[in-house]
Each structure stands twice: as structure tokens, then as C-alpha cells.
Amino acid sequence: MFFFYKILINLVFFFSPIIIIFRIFKGKEDASRFKEKIGFFSKKRNEGKLIWFHGASVGEIQSIVPLIERFEKNKKIKQILITSNTVSSSFIIKNVKFKKTIHQFFPIDCNFVSEKFLNYWKPTKAFFIDSEIWPNTINNLYKRNIPIFLLNGRITKKSFRRWKFFSYFAKSIFGKFYLCLSSNIETKKYLKKLGAKNIKLIGNLKFSQSENEKNNLDKNLINLINSKKTWCASSTHYNEEEFCGKAHIRLKKKFKDILTIIIPRHINRINSIKADLNNLDLKIHLDEPKKKVSPDTDIYLVNSYGKTKLFYKVCKNIFLGGSLIKHGGQNPLEATRYGCRILHGPNVSNFREIYKFLNKKKLSKKISNQDQLINFVIKYFNSENNSKKIIKDLHLIGINILNKTYREINK
């Protein structure tokens, strides 16, 4: 199987110029930095000990920010490298004030590019986050005796079945991990069956929170949000914005001063989203700090990355997207850490265990249609939000998981 994987990934590399050009055109690639994906690095490697973290996209990178803050204080570590696959995730690192930490895009996992990457960066430890498994890179790390860690490990039933179909190949990969820290019980069982040896159940690192989140929205915008009946549709995907726009129209019949904030998952869709909402005769305001927001604005449409948490600080009624479509949902912990109440669709398989916990604590509700969404938004408008207790409880859980993770890595 490894032989066929190498052939396939080499074909991907061969066609990568065409793929990258297409992705640049779609706004999914950084035109000034795409070379990092084919082994040309834009940052310098400092002298001394370097540790490396890799996560796929926004959620994975956000989950390790509190951990990186701990390692930034470690004087023995001279540099921290974070790699990811998406443009949106690179903005997360840009918006956090790190001193030792740099970001690069993860290179295509063909053997010679992987070798070039490791020869250049020479990490002393390698951390893969969530479910990011790249066979060539893991194999090359193992051959160099560099300890490989799986952080916040998450294997779904679907991905387990895929790996299990190639069981010998799976064991040859998962058996190379020095330590696997599982985010849930299900993953711990799957990792064991797939050949991982040193597995510990720690809990989901996404419960933890950065120590340095001090930014706030513009005061005028905060005042506007607080003066209206406001709810937020966050991490929305195709069709979900229109769904929320139609809900806004119905809610406006009951609340004349209603404001709906929409934060799309992918801002490269912003023009098509705006067009869909304009077709509903809704008044749209794009997120531009210096531009005054009209009092009769219906939809405040966020068109930049890295601002989601700022809106969670002031708006406590959240619908989380990626859940009405067959996507598997988005991580609700970021919102609940700020004391928000969550509404979500039926498709949340990626975060089933977290939603089960939140539902038990009465912090989230499932909706299947527009009537249910509207009814819960109205209910939330008319009830008190016990956000201080929610924030405190989740903070304690997050600190405990973060401390355990840091201890295990440093043993």
C-alpha cells in the first residue's frame, strides 16, 4: 500500500502547478507563499532547538495556541514551527503575537520534498494535531529518530473503517508514534486497533483558551450590537446564509430592531453570499471598521478572518453552521467559552461527543428546520444568559486538559 501511496502523491506533486493555479484563482491559496508547499521556504531556521506542530486548518491551529504560549516561555526552545494547509489558518498565527513561533504551509507529502523539509528545519519533536496523518513525513521522521506525537487525536468511525481496510499499512504508520494523546474514548479504542502503542486519554484540547486574547470590536459597533436584538450565524457554509437570511425576515416581523451577524466559514464566498442576501431585499453591511453602520442594517456580514471570537464576546446567541449540510459541523467550544448558547443543525458527527456534553449542560440545542431556529432565537432573546458560570466551568476544564497535555509532552 505504501508503494501505491508514493505513486499517487508523486502524481499530485507532478500536477501541483495546475492545482495551485486553480486554487489561487479560487482564493484558496496564497499567491506569494504557495512555493512553501513544494519545498521552497520563506522563513529562516534559527540556531538551537526547534519543535514542529502541524494541523490541517483553522480549528486545529486554534486548539494549540494555548499550548504554543506555554512553549514560548520555555527558554530551551529557540524556535517553534507551525505548518498548516489552508490560507485561513495562516491568519490565526498572524493575529497572535508570538516571539519564537513562525508559520509555513505544509509541503506536499512526496518523499523528496519531505526529506528537503526535514533537512532544512531539523525538528527535535514533531506534533501532528487531530487526524493529520502524512505517511512519507511520518516515515522520514521515524528514520531520523525524531519523536512523533499525535495531539488531540480524533479518529472518526468513517476514517477508522478506511484505515482498517489497509490494516497492515495503518499499523506501519500508527506504530511509529511515540505518544498519542486522544481527545475522546472512541479515538483511544480506534488508535489501539490501528497499531498505536502509547495512547493516553487526555480530553479535547479545544476546551483550552489563549491567555492573550485582549482585542475587542470597535466601540460604536459594540454599542450597536447591544442596542438591538442580535444573533449570530457563524462558520456558515453554502446555502446556510440564505437559510439564516430568510429566518431574519421572519424574525423582523416580531422584532423591528433585530440584527443578524453572519460569519462565513470561507470568506472567498463573500460576493456570492452578498448577492444571495441582496436577492432577499436585505440591507447588508460589510465589516469595515471605519465605515459607519446604518441603523436599519439587516445583516452584518463579516468578510475577514480572525474576528469570530470578538463577536462572541458581545453576541451570546449563536447558530453554528456546517451542520445543516452534510459537513459534520463546526467546533462549538470556542463560542461556549465566551458564554454563548449554541444552536446547530442535525449534522454534527465531527463533534458528536462535545455536543453531547454541551447538550447535557443545556448549552446547545439541535434544530432541523427554520421554524425551530426562529423559536429558539426568540426564546433566547426573552431569557437570561448565565454566561459567567458557563465561562468559569469551561475555563476550569480547559486548564486541566492543557496542563495534562503539557506535562505528558514534557515527560
C-alpha positions in Angstrom: 0.0 0.0 0.0 2.9 2.4 0.8 4.2 1.9 -2.7 0.9 2.9 -4.3 0.6 5.9 -1.9 4.0 7.1 -3.1 3.0 6.8 -6.7 -0.3 8.7 -6.0 1.4 11.5 -4.0 4.1 11.9 -6.7 1.3 12.3 -9.3 -0.2 15.0 -7.1 3.2 16.8 -7.0 3.5 16.5 -10.8 0.2 18.2 -11.3 0.6 20.6 -8.4 1.3 23.7 -10.6 -2.1 23.3 -12.2 -3.8 22.5 -8.9 -2.2 25.5 -7.2 -3.0 28.0 -10.0 -6.6 26.8 -9.9 -6.7 27.3 -6.1 -5.1 30.8 -6.3 -7.8 31.7 -8.7 -10.5 30.4 -6.2 -8.8 32.4 -3.4 -7.8 29.2 -1.6 -4.0 29.7 -2.0 -1.6 32.5 -1.0 -0.1 33.7 -4.3 3.0 35.0 -2.5 3.7 31.8 -0.5 2.5 28.8 -2.5 6.1 27.8 -3.1 6.3 26.6 0.5 4.1 23.7 -0.5 6.7 22.5 -3.0 9.7 22.8 -0.7 10.8 26.4 -1.0 10.7 28.0 2.5 10.2 31.7 3.2 11.4 31.8 6.8 14.8 31.2 8.3 15.7 28.4 10.7 17.3 29.8 13.8 20.1 28.1 15.7 19.1 25.8 18.6 16.2 23.5 19.4 13.1 23.7 17.2 9.8 21.9 17.7 7.2 21.5 15.0 3.4 21.4 15.1 1.2 20.5 12.1 -2.5 21.0 11.8 -4.8 20.9 8.8 -6.7 24.2 9.2 -8.3 26.9 11.5 -9.7 24.6 14.1 -6.6 22.5 14.6 -4.3 25.6 14.8 -6.6 27.4 17.2 -6.6 24.4 19.5 -2.8 24.5 20.0 -2.4 28.3 20.5 -2.7 28.0 24.4 -0.1 25.2 24.2 2.3 27.2 22.0 2.0 30.0 24.6 3.4 27.6 27.2 6.3 26.5 24.9 7.1 30.2 24.1 8.1 30.6 27.8 10.5 27.6 27.6 14.0 29.0 27.3 15.4 25.7 26.0 13.3 26.0 22.8 14.7 28.6 20.4 12.1 28.3 17.7 8.6 26.9 17.1 7.4 26.0 13.6 3.7 25.6 12.8 2.6 24.3 9.5 -0.9 24.1 8.1 -2.7 23.5 4.7 -5.1 26.5 4.4 -4.8 30.2 3.9 -7.3 30.9 6.7 -5.2 29.0 9.3 -2.2 31.2 8.4 -4.2 34.3 9.6 -4.6 32.7 13.0 -0.9 32.8 13.6 -0.5 36.2 12.1 -3.1 37.6 14.6 -1.4 36.1 17.7 1.7 37.9 19.0 4.3 35.1 19.2 8.0 35.8 19.6 9.6 32.4 18.7 6.8 31.0 16.5 6.7 31.1 12.7 4.2 29.7 10.2 4.8 27.8 6.9 2.5 25.9 4.6 2.8 22.2 4.9 4.7 20.8 1.8 3.2 18.1 -0.4 3.9 14.7 1.2 6.1 13.2 -1.6 9.3 11.7 -0.3 12.0 14.1 -1.7 10.0 17.2 -0.6 9.5 15.7 2.8 13.2 15.0 3.1 14.1 18.5 2.0 11.7 19.9 4.6 13.2 17.9 7.4 16.8 18.6 6.3 16.0 22.4 6.4 14.0 22.6 9.7 15.6 19.7 11.7 12.9 19.5 14.3 13.7 17.8 17.6 10.0 16.8 18.2 7.1 16.6 15.7 3.4 17.1 16.7 0.5 16.2 14.4 -2.9 17.5 15.5 -6.3 15.9 15.4 -6.3 13.5 12.4 -3.5 14.8 10.2 -1.5 11.7 9.1 1.0 12.0 6.3 2.8 8.7 5.7 6.0 9.8 3.9 6.7 12.5 6.5 6.0 10.2 9.4 8.2 7.6 7.9 11.1 10.0 7.4 10.7 11.4 11.0 10.9 7.9 12.3 14.0 7.0 10.3 15.7 10.1 11.9 14.7 9.1 15.4 12.7 12.2 15.9 9.8 11.6 18.4 6.4 11.8 16.8 3.3 12.9 18.8 -0.4 12.8 18.0 -2.1 15.7 19.8 -5.8 16.0 20.5 -6.2 12.8 18.4 -9.5 12.3 16.7 -10.4 9.3 14.6 -14.0 9.1 13.3 -15.8 5.9 12.6 -15.7 6.7 8.9 -11.9 7.3 8.9 -11.3 4.2 11.1 -13.0 2.0 8.5 -10.8 3.4 5.8 -7.6 2.8 7.7 -8.8 -0.6 8.8 -9.3 -1.6 5.2 -5.5 -1.2 4.9 -4.7 -2.6 8.3 -1.0 -3.6 7.6 -0.3 -0.1 6.2 -2.1 1.5 9.2 0.0 -0.4 11.7 3.2 0.6 9.9 2.2 4.3 10.3 0.4 4.5 13.7 3.1 2.2 15.3 5.7 4.9 14.7 4.0 7.4 17.0 6.0 7.9 20.3 2.8 9.1 22.1 -0.8 9.5 21.1 -3.0 11.8 23.3 -6.6 11.0 22.5 -9.4 13.6 22.7 -12.1 11.0 23.3 -12.8 7.4 24.3 -13.8 6.3 20.8 -10.5 7.6 19.3 -8.5 5.8 22.0 -10.1 2.5 21.0 -9.6 3.1 17.3 -5.9 4.1 17.8 -5.2 0.9 19.6 -6.8 -1.2 16.9 -4.8 0.7 14.2 -1.5 -0.2 15.9 -0.7 2.8 18.1 1.2 1.7 21.3 1.4 4.5 23.8 -2.1 6.0 24.0 -3.5 8.3 26.7 -6.9 9.8 27.1 -6.5 13.4 27.9 -9.6 15.2 26.7 -10.2 17.7 23.9 -7.6 20.4 23.8 -10.2 22.7 22.2 -11.6 23.3 25.7 -8.5 25.4 26.5 -8.1 29.1 25.8 -5.4 31.6 24.9 -4.1 33.8 27.7 -3.5 36.7 25.4 -6.9 37.4 23.9 -7.4 41.1 24.6 -8.7 42.5 21.3 -12.2 44.0 21.2 -14.6 45.2 18.5 -14.9 48.9 17.7 -16.9 50.7 20.5 -19.6 52.0 18.1 -20.2 48.5 16.7 -20.4 47.1 20.3 -23.0 49.8 21.2 -25.0 49.0 18.0 -25.0 45.2 18.8 -26.0 45.9 22.4 -28.8 48.2 21.3 -30.5 45.6 19.1 -31.9 42.1 19.3 -28.8 40.4 17.9 -27.9 36.8 17.0 -25.0 35.4 15.0 -24.7 32.7 12.4 -21.1 31.6 12.5 -18.9 29.3 10.3 -21.7 29.1 7.7 -21.4 27.1 4.5 -23.2 27.3 1.1 -27.0 27.7 1.4 -26.8 28.3 5.2 -26.5 32.1 4.8 -29.7 32.2 2.7 -31.4 30.0 5.3 -30.4 32.5 8.0 -31.4 35.5 5.8 -34.9 34.1 5.4 -35.1 33.5 9.2 -34.1 37.1 9.7 -37.0 38.3 7.5 -39.5 36.3 9.7 -37.9 37.4 12.9 -38.1 41.0 11.8 -41.9 40.8 11.9 -41.7 40.3 15.6 -38.5 42.4 16.4 -38.2 45.6 14.4 -34.7 46.2 15.9 -33.2 42.8 15.0 -29.6 42.5 13.7 -28.2 39.3 12.2 -24.4 38.8 12.1 -23.2 36.3 9.5 -19.6 35.0 9.7 -18.9 32.6 6.7 -16.5 29.8 7.1 -14.8 30.7 3.8 -14.6 34.4 3.0 -13.7 33.8 -0.6 -17.5 33.2 -1.0 -18.4 36.7 0.3 -19.6 38.1 -3.1 -21.9 35.3 -3.8 -23.3 35.4 -0.2 -23.9 39.1 -0.5 -25.7 38.6 -3.8 -27.9 35.9 -2.3 -28.9 38.1 0.6 -29.5 41.1 -1.7 -31.9 39.0 -3.6 -33.9 38.7 -0.4 -34.1 42.6 -0.2 -32.0 42.6 2.9 -29.8 45.6 3.8 -26.2 44.3 4.1 -23.2 45.9 5.8 -19.8 44.5 5.1 -17.4 44.5 8.1 -15.4 47.7 7.6 -14.3 49.2 10.9 -14.1 52.8 9.6 -17.4 52.7 7.8 -20.5 53.8 9.8 -23.2 51.1 10.2 -26.6 52.2 9.2 -29.2 51.8 12.0 -31.5 49.9 9.5 -28.9 47.3 8.6 -30.4 43.8 8.5 -27.2 41.7 8.0 -23.8 42.5 9.3 -21.6 40.4 7.0 -18.0 39.6 8.3 -15.6 39.5 5.4 -12.2 38.8 7.1 -10.6 36.1 9.2 -9.7 36.1 12.9 -12.7 38.2 14.2 -15.1 35.4 15.3 -14.1 35.5 18.9 -14.5 39.3 19.1 -18.2 38.9 18.1 -18.7 36.0 20.5 -17.7 38.4 23.3 -20.7 40.6 22.7 -23.2 38.4 20.9 -24.3 35.4 23.0 -26.9 33.7 20.7 -25.1 31.7 18.1 -26.1 29.4 15.3 -23.2 27.3 14.2 -23.0 26.3 10.5 -21.7 23.3 8.7 -24.5 21.5 10.5 -27.5 21.9 8.2 -25.5 20.4 5.3 -23.6 17.1 5.3 -20.3 18.6 6.5 -20.2 17.3 10.1 -20.5 20.6 11.9 -18.0 23.1 13.4 -16.4 23.2 16.8 -18.8 24.8 19.3 -16.3 25.2 22.2 -14.9 28.5 21.0 -18.3 30.1 21.3 -19.3 28.4 24.6 -16.0 29.5 26.2 -17.4 33.0 25.8 -20.7 32.1 27.4 -22.7 31.7 24.2 -25.7 29.5 23.7 -25.4 27.3 20.6 -28.0 26.3 18.0 -26.9 23.7 15.4 -28.3 21.5 12.7 -28.5 17.7 12.8 -25.2 17.0 11.0 -22.5 17.3 13.8 -20.7 14.0 13.5 -17.3 15.7 13.7 -18.1 16.9 17.2 -20.6 14.4 18.5 -19.0 13.9 21.9 -18.6 17.7 22.5 -22.2 18.4 21.6 -23.4 15.5 23.8 -21.5 17.2 26.7 -22.9 20.7 25.9 -26.5 19.4 25.4 -26.3 17.8 28.9 -25.2 21.2 30.3 -28.1 22.8 28.4 -25.7 24.9 26.4 -26.7 23.7 22.9 -29.9 22.8 21.0 -30.4 20.9 17.8 -32.6 22.5 15.1 -33.8 20.8 11.9 -35.8 23.5 10.2 -36.3 27.2 10.1 -39.3 27.2 12.5 -37.2 25.6 15.2 -34.4 28.1 14.6 -36.7 31.0 14.9 -38.5 29.7 18.0 -35.2 29.2 19.9 -33.8 32.6 18.8 -37.0 34.2 20.2 -36.6 32.1 23.4 -33.0 33.2 23.8 -34.0 36.9 23.3 -36.5 36.6 26.1 -34.4 34.7 28.7 -31.3 35.4 30.8 -28.0 34.0 29.8 -25.9 32.6 32.7 -22.7 33.3 30.8 -20.4 33.9 33.8 -21.0 30.4 35.2 -20.6 28.8 31.7 -17.3 30.6 31.2 -15.9 29.6 34.6 -16.8 25.9 34.2 -15.4 25.6 30.7 -12.2 27.5 31.7 -11.5 25.0 34.5 -12.0 22.1 32.2 -9.7 23.7 29.6 -6.9 24.5 32.1 -7.0 20.9 33.3 -6.7 19.4 29.8 -3.9 21.9 28.8 -1.9 21.1 32.0 -2.1 17.4 31.4 -1.1 17.7 27.7 1.9 19.9 28.6 3.0 17.5 31.3 2.7 14.4 29.0 4.7 16.1 26.2 7.5 17.2 28.6 7.9 13.8 30.4 
